[in-house]
Amino acid sequence: MIPFKLKLLDKEREINLFYNFIMGNTDHFRDYMEVVPSFDEVKEEFLLDVPPGIDIKNKEVYGVYREENLIGFLDILFNYPESHTCMIGYLVIDQNYRKQGIGQQVYNHAVAYAKEKDMWKIRLSVIKENEPAVRMWKKQGFETIDEEVTEYGTQLMMEIRL
């Protein structure tokens, strides 16, 4: 097991580190298959974007660090889309560190933290064609509750009760 630490990402001081992580892991972001996002687009979409009417304070982005290197991140939005429900926007591990149990440990942290914050459910959306991700979330106990065709492909809305 590779040791790592999970801490809130400093959105101002670590934006360059975060941007470099995103650019090094474009395989995970099908949104950008045709256009490489700018620095400002990465900052806006991954660090500052929340649905209309939702306070930015409900969004927490954690960095996954090995020593001082950013090797992943977790984006989680609390009390969305309803009270006592949180939404995992992203759980991404650097392609060089995948299949080593880090993603599982980060997810376990997210579940424990969600319970501490009195969340009853976790939701997430995954591209249906991303079969490894769909399998992983099903293995965790997530069930598909909705399906929507978007410009990025068919999105599965998945949910688990805590």
Secondary structure by P-SEA (a helix, b strand, c coil): cccccccccccccaaaaaaaaaaaccccccccccccccaaaaaaacccccccccccccbbbbbbbccccccbbbbbbcccccccbbbbccccccccccccaaaaaaaaaaaaaaaaaccccccccccccaaaaaaaaaaacccccccccccccccccccccc
